[in-house]
Amino acid sequence: MSAHQVNANRPSFCLLADNAKLASIFINRGFTRQLSIHKADVVVFSGRMSVTPFLYGEKSLEGISYNIGKDKKEVAIFKKLPNKVIKVGFNRGALLLNILCGGRSYQMVSGHNDEEHLVYEQGHEKETQFNVFSNHEQMMITGPMGDTLLYAKEAIHKRGEKGHIVLQETGLQYVREPEVVLYPSFRTVCCQYELGNNKWPLPENFLFNVLDERLFEYSGITGADTLRSDSEIAAELAKNKDS
């Protein structure tokens, strides 16, 4: 990868949980890393487990794996963050932020657990589609203030406390399954697919275009012109590791 000019006023990000892949991706996009949420322009929620169903008023189904202590801690962090701070959620983080912005969740869903599948841009099903890698057992249900930007059509069944929906039998196999949801008033974007494990550039480009165009208001700070060299990324990661 060749080095490109980096915006002099790069935004900063903070990871609530250490994730080397996500850190590299944000740094490569021109962000600087902060270790304190109080100094960051963007706070990133992530993780691989599910979210406790009690957060959206349901009892947990058997087999759901979650960390209620971590959920409570991150709920408290979300509530304390000023609205000007952008919140980004990946995997479990997307599920949590979606709930905190007024959404809900299916507790179990098929077709998204360690799977590659197609996603479609909302309103452009025949025009825009690309492959992503997903690894989540739960599925977001977009809240009333959310805007579903990307969706999938993979699930054969969805489960919640109120019942088991078998999509093939009910004829609802084309019900849209949110993969990326934007909550503009909360300055929050929820992304259920994984960036670090995708083999294609489109999933990453789409997410950072949303950040740039919808949350940073076309500042250009997360575009391709901010890509940094591998040596610059390594130096940034080493600096934060030593600090």
Residue pairs with C-beta under 8 A, 6 or more apart in sequence:
1 28
1 227
1 229
1 230
2 229
3 227
3 228
3 229
3 232
4 224
4 225
4 226
4 227
4 228
5 225
5 226
6 30
6 226
6 228
7 30
7 220
7 221
7 225
7 226
9 221
10 30
10 31
10 32
10 221
10 226
11 30
11 31
11 32
11 41
11 42
11 216
11 221
11 222
12 31
12 32
12 33
12 34
12 39
12 40
12 41
12 42
13 26
13 31
13 32
13 33
13 34
13 40
13 41
13 42
13 43
13 44
14 33
14 34
14 35
14 36
14 37
14 39
14 40
14 42
14 43
14 44
15 22
15 23
15 33
15 44
15 46
16 37
16 43
16 44
16 45
16 46
16 74
16 77
16 93
17 46
17 47
19 44
19 46
19 196
20 237
21 195
21 196
21 197
22 44
22 46
22 90
22 195
22 196
23 33
23 237
23 240
24 233
24 237
25 195
25 196
25 204
26 33
26 42
26 44
27 33
27 228
27 232
27 233
27 236
27 237
28 227
28 228
28 233
29 208
29 222
29 226
29 227
30 221
30 222
30 226
30 227
30 228
31 42
31 222
32 236
33 236
33 237
33 240
34 40
35 240
35 243
37 43
37 77
37 81
37 85
40 85
41 85
41 86
42 85
42 86
42 87
42 88
42 211
43 77
43 81
43 85
43 86
43 87
43 88
44 88
44 89
44 90
44 93
45 74
45 78
45 87
45 88
45 89
45 90
45 92
45 93
45 94
45 96
45 97
46 89
46 90
46 91
46 92
46 93
47 70
47 91
47 92
47 93
48 91
48 92
48 135
49 65
49 66
49 67
49 70
49 92
50 64
50 65
50 66
50 92
50 95
50 107
50 136
50 137
50 138
51 66
51 71
51 92
51 95
51 96
51 99
51 105
51 138
52 60
52 66
52 67
52 68
52 71
53 59
53 60
53 61
53 64
53 66
53 105
53 107
53 161
54 60
54 68
55 71
55 75
55 96
55 99
55 100
56 99
56 103
56 104
56 105
58 107
58 160
58 161
58 162
59 161
60 66
60 107
61 107
61 108
61 159
61 160
61 161
63 108
64 107
64 108
64 137
64 138
71 96
74 93
74 96
75 96
75 100
78 87
78 96
78 97
78 100
81 87
83 186
83 187
84 187
85 187
86 187
86 188
86 189
86 211
86 215
86 216
87 97
87 186
87 187
87 188
87 189
88 97
88 188
88 189
88 191
88 211
89 95
89 96
89 97
89 98
89 188
89 189
89 190
89 191
90 191
90 192
90 194
90 195
91 135
91 136
91 192
91 194
92 136
93 190
94 136
94 140
94 181
94 190
94 191
94 192
95 105
95 136
95 138
95 140
95 190
95 192
97 183
97 188
97 190
98 104
98 105
98 140
98 141
98 142
98 143
98 146
98 178
98 181
98 190
99 105
100 186
100 188
101 143
101 145
101 146
101 183
101 186
101 188
101 190
102 143
102 144
102 145
102 146
102 183
103 140
103 141
103 142
103 143
103 146
103 181
103 190
104 141
104 143
105 138
105 139
105 140
105 141
105 160
106 138
106 139
106 141
106 158
106 159
106 160
107 137
107 138
107 159
107 160
107 161
108 137
108 138
108 157
108 158
108 159
109 136
109 137
109 138
109 139
109 155
109 157
109 158
109 159
109 177
110 154
110 155
110 156
110 157
110 158
111 117
111 152
111 154
111 155
111 156
112 134
112 135
112 136
112 137
112 139
112 152
112 154
112 155
112 177
112 192
113 134
113 135
113 136
113 137
114 134
114 135
115 133
115 134
115 135
115 154
116 131
116 132
116 133
116 134
117 131
117 132
117 134
117 152
117 154
118 129
118 130
118 131
118 132
118 152
118 153
118 154
119 129
119 130
119 131
119 132
119 150
119 151
119 152
119 179
119 180
119 193
119 203
120 128
120 129
120 150
120 151
120 152
120 153
121 127
121 128
121 129
121 149
121 150
122 147
122 148
122 149
122 150
122 151
122 176
130 200
130 202
130 203
130 206
131 198
131 199
131 200
131 202
131 203
132 179
132 193
132 194
132 198
132 200
132 203
133 193
133 194
133 197
133 198
133 199
133 203
134 152
134 179
134 192
134 193
134 194
135 194
135 197
136 192
139 155
139 158
139 177
139 178
139 192
140 178
140 181
140 190
140 192
141 178
142 148
142 178
142 181
143 183
145 183
145 185
145 186
146 178
146 181
146 182
146 183
146 190
147 181
147 182
147 183
147 184
148 176
148 178
148 180
148 181
149 180
149 181
149 182
149 206
149 210
150 178
150 179
150 180
150 206
151 176
151 177
151 178
151 179
152 176
152 177
152 179
153 173
153 174
153 175
153 176
153 177
154 177
155 167
155 175
155 177
156 166
156 167
156 168
156 173
157 164
157 165
157 166
157 167
158 164
158 165
158 167
159 165
165 172
167 173
167 175
178 190
178 192
179 191
179 192
179 193
180 189
180 190
180 191
180 192
180 193
180 206
180 207
180 210
181 189
181 190
182 188
182 189
182 190
182 210
182 214
183 189
183 190
184 214
184 215
187 215
189 207
189 210
189 211
189 214
189 215
191 207
193 203
195 203
195 204
195 207
198 204
205 224
208 222
208 223
209 222
209 223
211 222
212 218
212 219
212 220
212 221
212 222
212 223
216 222
220 226
228 236
